[in-house]
Amino acid sequence: MIPRARRLLCIALAATAATTAHAAPQAARGFQFSVIGHPLQHGRDEAALKRAIAEAAQSDTAFVVATGIKARNEPCSDKLYAQRHAVLNESLQPMIVSLAGSDWSACINSAGRSNAIERLNRLRELFYVDGESLGAHHLTVTRLSSTAKFRSYAENAHWEYSKVLFATINLPANNNHYLPEAGRNSEFEDRLVANRAWLHRLFTLAERQKMQGLVLFSDGDPGVTAEEGFSLLPSFQNKQDGFAEMRKQIRTLAEKYKGKVLLIDAQKGAGGEPAIQWRGNVGHLNMAADWAEVQVTPGAAALFSVKGSNAEAQ
């Protein structure tokens, strides 16, 4: 009886140990992700985009984020949209598309009138039809459009990777598509409401899930790391800064957040290598190359570090 009792005790202890090990939280591991800095809007052709995708594929990157699909002077046609969708979908890694203002907000129809909203809706239908990324391997994402109140805003998506929360947010570079005409600026105002709710959700989720960092991808730079009183408008005394409310909200939420916040946009820096400028726990990645690889090291003092590669020079 004693040997049998001992055997039963050993089996029970082994089962308990296995259950405990299975329940123990996995330590967050380091990884890299890549960002394509929208070479098309800087006077380049589609070949530059293809080279950036190919270069990123050669690195050990978890996923790629493309910040824009077309240049401002390229046609806003279904044909071009479909062509760029095919190019981006050839990525070996999961490919996330973050819209740029040049993709939709500057579009005009044959009568010379803006058809920005119609083109934005077409991009949503083509690029954001489900809860997965593009690419040969898919990454599951959660879209703002899953909320009934904001069902139009499929371009805003978030995903988690090794205790870091990533998200796209539609902030076009041309003053956040704020139009100074008299009357209600409906597209800007409606998107502002949606983006406010989106930012609140992201920071709440990051806090609740104890994420070590939150990374936001956009087209425009809201100037979160700039000095107080800063405006992206050269004569902002006479104009409304379309990024002002977003800048204030991100700063307010970031002050309460215990982790790091990194903002990455499609605006090219003054030159040199890609670099992160910090203001407290908020960093801004200056995209000075066609693409950049960001190293994430959970638990380290420097959660994010960056190295770039200029595809044009390759």
C-alpha positions as CSV (number, residue, x, y, z in Angstrom):
1,M,0.0,0.0,0.0
2,I,2.8,2.4,0.8
3,P,4.5,2.2,-2.6
4,R,1.1,2.7,-4.3
5,A,0.3,5.7,-2.1
6,R,3.7,7.2,-2.9
7,R,3.1,6.7,-6.6
8,L,-0.3,8.5,-6.3
9,L,1.4,11.3,-4.4
10,C,4.1,11.7,-7.0
11,I,1.5,11.7,-9.8
12,A,-0.5,14.4,-8.0
13,L,2.5,16.6,-7.4
14,A,3.7,16.2,-11.0
15,A,0.2,17.2,-12.2
16,T,0.1,20.2,-9.9
17,A,3.6,21.3,-11.1
18,A,2.5,21.0,-14.7
19,T,-0.7,23.0,-14.1
20,T,1.3,25.7,-12.3
21,A,3.9,25.9,-15.1
22,H,1.1,26.1,-17.7
23,A,-0.7,28.9,-15.8
24,A,2.5,30.9,-15.1
25,P,2.6,34.0,-17.4
26,Q,5.1,33.8,-20.2
27,A,7.9,36.3,-20.1
28,A,7.6,38.9,-22.9
29,R,10.3,38.3,-25.5
30,G,12.2,40.7,-27.7
31,F,11.3,41.2,-31.3
32,Q,11.5,43.6,-34.3
33,F,8.9,45.2,-36.5
34,S,9.4,47.2,-39.7
35,V,7.9,50.5,-40.9
36,I,7.8,51.6,-44.5
37,G,8.1,55.4,-44.5
38,H,5.9,56.1,-47.5
39,P,8.6,56.6,-50.2
40,L,5.9,57.2,-52.8
41,Q,5.0,60.6,-51.4
42,H,8.5,61.8,-51.7
43,G,8.8,61.8,-55.5
44,R,9.6,58.1,-55.8
45,D,7.9,55.4,-57.9
46,E,6.4,52.0,-57.1
47,A,9.8,50.4,-57.4
48,A,10.9,52.1,-54.2
49,L,7.9,50.6,-52.4
50,K,8.7,47.1,-53.7
51,R,12.3,47.5,-52.7
52,A,11.3,48.5,-49.2
53,I,9.0,45.5,-48.9
54,A,11.8,43.2,-50.1
55,E,14.4,44.7,-47.8
56,A,12.1,44.3,-44.8
57,A,11.4,40.7,-45.8
58,Q,15.1,39.9,-45.4
59,S,15.1,40.9,-41.7
60,D,13.7,38.9,-38.9
61,T,10.7,41.2,-38.5
62,A,7.4,40.2,-36.8
63,F,5.3,42.4,-39.1
64,V,5.5,45.4,-41.4
65,V,3.5,48.6,-41.3
66,A,3.2,50.6,-44.5
67,T,2.3,54.3,-43.9
68,G,0.5,55.1,-47.1
69,I,-0.1,53.6,-50.5
70,K,0.1,56.3,-53.1
71,A,1.6,59.8,-53.8
72,R,-0.5,62.9,-53.8
73,N,0.0,63.4,-57.6
74,E,-1.0,59.8,-58.5
75,P,-4.6,59.0,-59.6
76,C,-7.1,58.1,-56.9
77,S,-8.4,55.3,-59.1
78,D,-9.8,51.9,-58.3
79,K,-7.2,50.5,-60.6
80,L,-4.3,52.1,-58.7
81,Y,-5.8,51.1,-55.3
82,A,-6.1,47.5,-56.5
83,Q,-2.5,47.6,-57.9
84,R,-1.1,48.8,-54.6
85,H,-3.2,46.3,-52.7
86,A,-1.6,43.5,-54.7
87,V,1.9,44.8,-54.2
88,L,1.5,45.1,-50.4
89,N,-0.2,41.7,-50.2
90,E,2.9,40.1,-51.6
91,S,4.8,40.8,-48.3
92,L,6.1,37.6,-46.8
93,Q,5.4,39.0,-43.3
94,P,2.0,40.3,-42.0
95,M,1.4,43.7,-43.7
96,I,-0.6,46.4,-41.9
97,V,-1.7,49.4,-44.0
98,S,-1.9,52.8,-42.3
99,L,-3.6,55.3,-44.5
100,A,-2.0,58.6,-45.6
101,G,-3.8,61.8,-46.5
102,S,-2.3,61.5,-50.0
103,D,-4.3,58.2,-50.4
104,W,-7.7,59.9,-50.0
105,S,-8.0,63.4,-48.6
106,A,-6.5,65.2,-51.6
107,C,-8.6,63.3,-54.2
108,I,-10.8,65.3,-56.6
109,N,-13.3,64.1,-59.2
110,S,-13.6,64.9,-62.9
111,A,-15.5,68.1,-62.0
112,G,-12.6,69.3,-59.9
113,R,-14.5,68.8,-56.6
114,S,-13.3,66.9,-53.6
115,N,-14.3,63.2,-53.5
116,A,-12.2,62.5,-50.4
117,I,-15.0,60.7,-48.4
118,E,-16.0,58.5,-51.4
119,R,-12.4,57.5,-51.9
120,L,-11.8,56.9,-48.2
121,N,-14.8,54.5,-48.2
122,R,-13.5,52.7,-51.3
123,L,-10.1,52.2,-49.5
124,R,-12.0,50.8,-46.5
125,E,-13.8,48.3,-48.7
126,L,-10.6,47.2,-50.4
127,F,-8.0,47.1,-47.6
128,Y,-10.0,46.5,-44.4
129,V,-12.6,43.9,-45.3
130,D,-11.9,41.6,-42.3
131,G,-10.0,41.3,-39.1
132,E,-6.7,40.2,-40.7
133,S,-3.6,41.9,-42.1
134,L,-2.4,41.6,-45.7
135,G,0.6,39.5,-46.5
136,A,1.5,35.8,-46.9
137,H,1.1,35.3,-43.2
138,H,-1.8,37.0,-41.5
139,L,-1.9,38.9,-38.2
140,T,-5.3,39.2,-36.4
141,V,-6.3,42.7,-35.7
142,T,-9.3,44.4,-33.9
143,R,-10.9,47.2,-35.8
144,L,-12.8,50.3,-34.5
145,S,-15.5,49.3,-36.9
146,S,-16.4,46.4,-34.7
147,T,-18.1,49.0,-32.5
148,A,-21.5,49.8,-34.0
149,K,-21.2,53.5,-33.3
150,F,-18.0,53.7,-35.4
151,R,-18.6,51.0,-38.0
152,S,-17.2,53.2,-40.8
153,Y,-13.7,53.5,-39.2
154,A,-12.2,50.1,-40.3
155,E,-8.8,51.7,-40.9
156,N,-8.2,52.2,-37.2
157,A,-7.0,48.8,-35.9
158,H,-5.0,47.4,-33.0
159,W,-3.1,44.3,-32.3
160,E,-0.8,43.0,-29.5
161,Y,2.6,41.5,-29.8
162,S,4.7,40.4,-26.8
163,K,3.2,42.8,-24.2
164,V,3.2,45.8,-26.6
165,L,0.0,47.2,-28.0
166,F,0.1,48.5,-31.6
167,A,-2.5,50.6,-33.4
168,T,-3.2,52.7,-36.5
169,I,-5.1,55.9,-36.3
170,N,-6.3,58.0,-39.3
171,L,-4.6,61.4,-38.9
172,P,-3.9,62.7,-42.4
173,A,-0.9,65.0,-42.7
174,N,-2.7,68.0,-44.4
175,N,-3.7,69.5,-41.0
176,N,-5.7,66.4,-40.2
177,H,-8.0,67.3,-43.1
178,Y,-9.4,70.3,-41.3
179,L,-11.2,72.4,-43.9
180,P,-11.6,76.1,-43.1
181,E,-14.8,76.7,-45.1
182,A,-17.8,78.1,-43.3
183,G,-20.3,75.6,-41.9
184,R,-19.8,72.2,-40.3
185,N,-16.6,70.4,-41.2
186,S,-18.4,67.0,-41.1
187,E,-15.6,64.6,-42.1
188,F,-13.1,66.2,-39.7
189,E,-15.5,66.5,-36.8
190,D,-16.9,63.0,-37.1
191,R,-13.5,61.4,-37.4
192,L,-12.4,63.5,-34.4
193,V,-15.1,61.9,-32.3
194,A,-14.1,58.5,-33.5
195,N,-10.4,59.1,-32.8
196,R,-11.1,60.4,-29.3
197,A,-13.0,57.2,-28.5
198,W,-10.3,55.1,-30.1
199,L,-7.4,56.7,-28.1
200,H,-9.4,56.3,-24.9
201,R,-9.9,52.6,-25.7
202,L,-6.3,52.0,-26.6
203,F,-4.8,53.5,-23.4
204,T,-7.5,51.8,-21.3
205,L,-6.6,48.5,-22.9
206,A,-2.9,49.1,-22.5
207,E,-3.3,49.9,-18.9
208,R,-5.7,47.0,-18.1
209,Q,-3.5,44.5,-19.9
210,K,-0.3,45.9,-18.3
211,M,1.3,46.5,-21.7
212,Q,4.8,47.7,-21.5
213,G,4.3,50.0,-24.5
214,L,1.8,51.5,-26.9
215,V,2.8,52.3,-30.5
216,L,0.6,54.5,-32.7
217,F,1.0,54.7,-36.5
218,S,-0.4,57.7,-38.4
219,D,0.2,59.8,-41.5
220,G,0.5,63.2,-39.9
221,D,2.7,64.2,-36.9
222,P,0.5,65.6,-34.2
223,G,3.5,67.2,-32.5
224,V,3.1,65.4,-29.2
225,T,6.9,65.6,-28.4
226,A,7.1,69.3,-29.4
227,E,7.4,72.1,-27.0
228,E,4.3,73.6,-25.4
229,G,2.6,76.2,-27.6
230,F,3.8,74.4,-30.7
231,S,1.6,74.4,-33.8
232,L,2.2,72.6,-37.1
233,L,0.8,75.6,-38.8
234,P,3.2,78.5,-39.7
235,S,0.5,81.1,-39.1
236,F,-1.7,79.3,-36.6
237,Q,-2.9,82.5,-35.0
238,N,-5.3,82.8,-37.9
239,K,-6.0,79.1,-38.6
240,Q,-7.2,76.2,-36.6
241,D,-4.6,73.6,-35.8
242,G,-6.3,70.3,-36.9
243,F,-4.0,68.3,-34.6
244,A,-4.4,70.3,-31.4
245,E,-7.1,68.2,-29.8
246,M,-5.4,64.9,-30.6
247,R,-2.1,66.3,-29.3
248,K,-3.7,67.3,-26.0
249,Q,-5.5,64.0,-25.6
250,I,-2.4,61.8,-26.3
251,R,-0.3,63.9,-23.8
252,T,-3.0,63.7,-21.1
253,L,-3.5,59.9,-21.5
254,A,0.3,59.3,-21.7
255,E,0.9,61.1,-18.5
256,K,-1.3,58.6,-16.7
257,Y,0.1,55.6,-18.5
258,K,3.0,53.7,-16.8
259,G,4.5,52.4,-20.1
260,K,6.2,53.9,-23.1
261,V,4.3,55.5,-26.0
262,L,5.8,55.7,-29.4
263,L,4.3,57.6,-32.3
264,I,5.4,56.8,-35.8
265,D,4.2,58.8,-38.8
266,A,4.8,59.1,-42.6
267,Q,6.5,62.4,-42.5
268,K,10.1,62.3,-43.6
269,G,12.7,63.9,-41.3
270,A,15.4,66.4,-42.1
271,G,17.9,63.7,-43.0
272,G,20.3,61.3,-41.4
273,E,19.3,58.0,-39.8
274,P,15.9,57.3,-38.4
275,A,15.8,58.4,-34.7
276,I,13.4,58.5,-31.8
277,Q,13.0,61.9,-29.9
278,W,11.6,61.5,-26.4
279,R,9.4,63.8,-24.3
280,G,8.9,62.1,-21.0
281,N,7.5,58.7,-21.7
282,V,6.4,59.7,-25.2
283,G,8.6,59.2,-28.2
284,H,8.4,60.2,-31.9
285,L,10.1,58.2,-34.6
286,N,11.6,60.5,-37.3
287,M,11.4,58.5,-40.6
288,A,14.5,59.5,-42.5
289,A,14.7,56.4,-44.6
290,D,12.5,54.4,-46.9
291,W,12.0,51.8,-44.2
292,A,13.2,51.3,-40.6
293,E,13.4,48.4,-38.3
294,V,12.4,48.9,-34.6
295,Q,13.8,46.6,-32.0
296,V,11.5,46.0,-29.0
297,T,13.2,44.8,-25.8
298,P,10.5,44.2,-23.0
299,G,11.8,44.9,-19.5
300,A,14.7,47.1,-20.8
301,A,15.1,50.7,-19.9
302,A,15.1,51.5,-23.6
303,L,12.0,49.6,-24.7
304,F,12.3,50.8,-28.3
305,S,15.5,51.3,-30.4
306,V,15.7,51.8,-34.2
307,K,17.9,51.2,-37.1
308,G,17.1,52.2,-40.7
309,S,18.0,51.2,-44.2
310,N,17.5,53.5,-47.2
311,A,16.2,51.3,-49.9
312,E,17.2,54.0,-52.5
313,A,20.8,53.4,-51.8
314,Q,20.6,49.7,-52.0
